[in-house]
Amino acid sequence: MGAPLKIAIAGLGTVGGGVVKVLAAQGAELRARAGRDLIVVGVSARDAKKARGFQVENFVTDPLALANSDADVVVELIGGDEGVARKLVETALANGKHVVTANKALLAKHGKQLAALAEQKNLQLKFEAAVAGGIPIVKTLRESLIAYEVQAVKGILNGTCNYILTEMEASGASFAEVLKEAQALGYAEADPTLDVGGGDTAHKLALLSSLAFGVAPDLSAMTVEGIQHITPADIHFASEFGFRIKLLGVARRTPSGIDQKVHPAMVRARSPLANVDGAANGVLVDAGRAGPFFFSGRGAGEAPTASAVVADLVEIARGSHTPVFGRPATGLGALKPAPADAALSPWYLRFEVLDLPGVLAEIAGHLSQSGVSIESMIQRGRDLGAPVAIVMITHETQQSAVERALKGIAASDKVRSRPCMIPMEAA
Ligand SMILES: NC(=O)c1ccc[n+]([C@@H]2O[C@H](COP(=O)([O-])OP(=O)(O)OC[C@H]3O[C@@H](n4cnc5c(N)ncnc54)[C@H](OP(=O)(O)O)[C@@H]3O)[C@@H](O)[C@H]2O)c1
């Protein structure tokens, strides 16, 4: 039996608290798997007096003290892409300590630099809990699906958004109503912007892209749109066409670069991603000749995230040596973004218009001038002079062509609100 692995944990909230509990409860099992004890030599949080529901020993108020302690590993579970979390990770690595973190914001922004620092010092920097909670997608992309080039990764990576969309579908309630209810239940943050605006999904997608395509995580090479504009009407029409609306993070290889997008998408109702419900996460990996693989499960919360952090700790205890993003940081190229129109797709379009003669012809005129052709159409509510919804599905079209047409249509005095456009995903 080797010497114990000495662990220091900064952050004792949802994830950190879970890790402390698992290490205490599963000591014998983890020792059997790692071949050595995993012991907690120090912990830190803001409030020394907070009742936490577990035994707190060796508490220090300054998390940076953990990076200067005799710990072998520092576990950063504070959060934030700058400030104390960044300082802690940098100091721990500089002081020769392995690091485990669940901090996708930090790694999406500074991942390459931190990986380089870790690798220069022959240290591990592991982050399984940062993407999709308990689903082992980081290890899978880093170590398993590597023989053939991954072509695409598509994921439902934010449980809050998926919960809201699932509830909107089940209840017919608006985005604002369901968000309020989710906040009351603790499924959404008091400030939900990072979740519902797509930013959290973007952080996770940047990490998955890096692992899948061997590039440095790059948030700037990504378009990001959230779910705030999705209406119950869109969800209803999606189901009439045999689709469901999901917030997807999509990263794919194209001949002209990597296409990275976060956006609400229409997903075929029978596809695996469409059936990821509530707060769950799902990830579909097109691993080239190896085929497609689908992973789903709990993407957040105490137990799934603690499970992922502890798996990283056991690997470190075993002496694992894997490059942070699956290849040496010095070999992570700059991400070449694909042009906006690299990927064609059919589009769902919804217009709220006054039911007046000529309105359909006007819409059709703008679409055809921009080269957008319509595959099918639904019109609902016929009441002369009153607003009605017109919904169209286009043939495969470039995004810029649809945007051009919608700009013209939105300027019409017969159109009552901002037209809605949502891409339709093949899988
Ligand atoms: N929650 C999830 O399901 C989940 C899933 C995946 C990844 N993550 C990531 O895991 C990390 C932690 O998330 P969490 O949900 O566990 O957060 P949390 O519940 O808010 O806990 C944060 C912890 O950090 C401590 N803290 C905050 N600011 C600090 C500071 N300036 N100095 C020292 N300690 C500080 C807090 O201390 P007090 O307890 O004293 O306030 C608390 O213990 C984040 O990077 C998050 O993105 C979370």
The ligand as a Tripos MOL2 file, in Angstrom:
@<TRIPOS>MOLECULE
LIG
   48    52     1     0     0
SMALL
NO_CHARGES

@<TRIPOS>ATOM
      1 N1        -23.5010   22.5700   -8.5170 N.am      1 LIG1
      2 C1        -23.3520   21.7680   -9.5350 C.2       1 LIG1
      3 O1        -24.1800   20.8900   -9.7890 O.2       1 LIG1
      4 C2        -22.1200   21.8800  -10.4020 C.ar      1 LIG1
      5 C3        -22.0080   21.0280  -11.5140 C.ar      1 LIG1
      6 C4        -20.8580   21.0670  -12.2920 C.ar      1 LIG1
      7 C5        -19.8700   21.9810  -11.9870 C.ar      1 LIG1
      8 N2        -20.0360   22.8390  -10.9300 N.ar      1 LIG1
      9 C6        -18.9410   23.7680  -10.6550 C.3       1 LIG1
     10 O2        -18.3750   23.4700   -9.3770 O.3       1 LIG1
     11 C7        -17.9060   24.6570   -8.7700 C.3       1 LIG1
     12 C8        -18.5710   24.8010   -7.4000 C.3       1 LIG1
     13 O3        -19.9730   24.8430   -7.5880 O.3       1 LIG1
     14 P1        -20.9970   24.6590   -6.3630 P.3       1 LIG1
     15 O4        -22.3240   24.4820   -6.9940 O.co2     1 LIG1
     16 O5        -20.4970   23.6430   -5.4260 O.co2     1 LIG1
     17 O6        -20.9240   26.1140   -5.7180 O.3       1 LIG1
     18 P2        -21.4870   26.5630   -4.3010 P.3       1 LIG1
     19 O7        -22.4640   25.5980   -3.7700 O.co2     1 LIG1
     20 O8        -21.8960   27.9930   -4.4570 O.co2     1 LIG1
     21 O9        -20.1830   26.4980   -3.3630 O.3       1 LIG1
     22 C9        -19.1090   27.3770   -3.5250 C.3       1 LIG1
     23 C10       -18.1660   27.2120   -2.3530 C.3       1 LIG1
     24 O10       -17.0570   28.0950   -2.5440 O.3       1 LIG1
     25 C11       -16.8870   28.8890   -1.3790 C.3       1 LIG1
     26 N3        -16.4330   30.2150   -1.8130 N.ar      1 LIG1
     27 C12       -17.0730   31.0880   -2.6240 C.ar      1 LIG1
     28 N4        -16.3320   32.1870   -2.7980 N.ar      1 LIG1
     29 C13       -15.2010   32.0100   -2.0830 C.ar      1 LIG1
     30 C14       -14.0580   32.7970   -1.8470 C.ar      1 LIG1
     31 N5        -13.9150   34.0140   -2.4050 N.pl3     1 LIG1
     32 N6        -13.0880   32.2870   -1.0500 N.ar      1 LIG1
     33 C15       -13.2310   31.0700   -0.4930 C.ar      1 LIG1
     34 N7        -14.2820   30.2800   -0.6770 N.ar      1 LIG1
     35 C16       -15.2650   30.7410   -1.4620 C.ar      1 LIG1
     36 C17       -18.2420   28.9570   -0.7080 C.3       1 LIG1
     37 O11       -18.0750   29.2170    0.6780 O.3       1 LIG1
     38 P3        -19.3210   29.2530    1.7030 P.3       1 LIG1
     39 O12       -19.9020   27.8520    1.7290 O.co2     1 LIG1
     40 O13       -18.7150   29.6110    3.0040 O.co2     1 LIG1
     41 O14       -20.2580   30.2760    1.1600 O.co2     1 LIG1
     42 C18       -18.7870   27.5690   -1.0020 C.3       1 LIG1
     43 O15       -18.3610   26.6480   -0.0250 O.3       1 LIG1
     44 C19       -18.2170   25.7890   -9.7570 C.3       1 LIG1
     45 O16       -17.0970   25.9940  -10.5890 O.3       1 LIG1
     46 C20       -19.3430   25.2230  -10.5770 C.3       1 LIG1
     47 O17       -19.4440   25.7850  -11.8750 O.3       1 LIG1
     48 C21       -21.1340   22.8080  -10.1320 C.ar      1 LIG1
@<TRIPOS>BOND
     1     1     2 1
     2     2     3 2
     3     2     4 1
     4     4     5 ar
     5     4    48 ar
     6     5     6 ar
     7     6     7 ar
     8     7     8 ar
     9     8     9 1
    10     8    48 ar
    11     9    10 1
    12     9    46 1
    13    10    11 1
    14    11    12 1
    15    11    44 1
    16    12    13 1
    17    13    14 1
    18    14    15 2
    19    14    16 1
    20    14    17 1
    21    17    18 1
    22    18    19 2
    23    18    20 1
    24    18    21 1
    25    21    22 1
    26    22    23 1
    27    23    24 1
    28    23    42 1
    29    24    25 1
    30    25    26 1
    31    25    36 1
    32    26    27 ar
    33    26    35 ar
    34    27    28 ar
    35    28    29 ar
    36    29    30 ar
    37    29    35 ar
    38    30    31 1
    39    30    32 ar
    40    32    33 ar
    41    33    34 ar
    42    34    35 ar
    43    36    37 1
    44    36    42 1
    45    37    38 1
    46    38    39 2
    47    38    40 1
    48    38    41 1
    49    42    43 1
    50    44    45 1
    51    44    46 1
    52    46    47 1
@<TRIPOS>SUBSTRUCTURE
     1 LIG1         1 GROUP 0 **** ****
